[in-house]
Amino acid sequence: MMYIIVISSVFLAACAQMLLKQGARQQYDTWWRQYVNGWVIGGYAIMLGTMLMNIFAMSRGVEVKEVSIIESMSYLFVPILSCVIFKERLTWRRVSAVGVIIIGIIVFFL
């Protein structure tokens, strides 16, 4: 159950990055609105939530080294979300790199 919380926190952190990107794509009248807007505040609020989820999971027995390895799944989630949401290209090089990362995660947990 705790590993599901950690994986969920990684996915939510990837979603938070999408919010931050959306906030960066907007044009604002003043420089400070670029950094203080709903997209950015929402993204950082979700990041705070993911940090709390990780702390909760670690306090219930998930080791730090395992959390660190599971967090590398963001290299899977971010490209997929950016492709779906922002229509960014997934090259074979990126797909191959993600494949190597996934193999590394599997080897770590064997």
N, C-alpha and C positions, 0 to 999 in steps of 0.2 A: 504493500500500500504506500509506503513512504517513497519508494522509487517512482511510483506514478505521480506523486506530488512533485518530485524533482523534475521529471520529464515534462509535466504540465507547466512548471515554472519556466523551463527553458523555452517551451512553445510560446508562453505568454510574453517572455522577454523578446522573442522574435517579433511578435505582434506589436509590442511597444516600439521596436525599431521602425516598424512600418508607420506608426503614428508620428514618430520623430521625423522621418523622411517626408511625410505628407506636410508636416508643419514647415519644413525647410523649403518645400516647393512653392509655398504661398508667398505672395508679395504683400508687404505691409507698408504703411505710411511712415512709421518711425522704426529706428533700429531696434528698440527694446521690444516692440511687438513681435519681432522675428523670434525672440527667445521666450516671450511670455504670451502664449496664446493657447487655445484649447487643445490643439494637437500635441504641443510640447508638454503642457502640464499633464495631459492624459497619459502620454508616453512615460513620463517620469513617475507618475502615480502607479502605473502598472509595474514599472521597474522596482519600485519600493515594495509592492506586493510580492513580487517574485523573490526579493531578498528575504522577506519575512517567511515565505514558504520554504526556502532553503534552510533558514535557521531552524524552523520547526522540524523539518525532516532530519537535520543533523542532530537535533536534541533528542530525537527518537531512534537514533542508532545508525543512520546512514553516515558512512565515513566521508571525511573531506575529500580524500583522493577519489572516491567514487562520484561525488558530486562534481568534481572538476572534470572527470572524464565524461559524465553524462552531459555536462554543459557544452561539450564540443558538438553535441547534436544541433546546436544553433547553426553550425555550418551546413546543416541539412535544411533546417526550417527556413532560414533567411533567404537563401536563393530561390526556394520554391515559392515562398510568399511574395518575394519581389517580382518573380516571373508572373505570378497570377495577378497581383494587384497593380504593379507598375509596368507590366509588359516588358520587363528587362529580359535580355537574352540569356539563355543557359547554353554555354558552349560545351563542347566535349571535354575540354580541359577542366572546366569547373565540375562537370558531372563526374569525371574521373577522380578529381581531388576529393569530392564528397564520398565517393566509393571507398577510397583509401581510408578516410576518416572513419567510416562506418565499420570497415574491416578491423581497424584499430580498436574501436569500442568493443566489438565482439571478442577479439583476442584478449582484451583486458579482463573481460568478465568470464572467460572460460576457466 
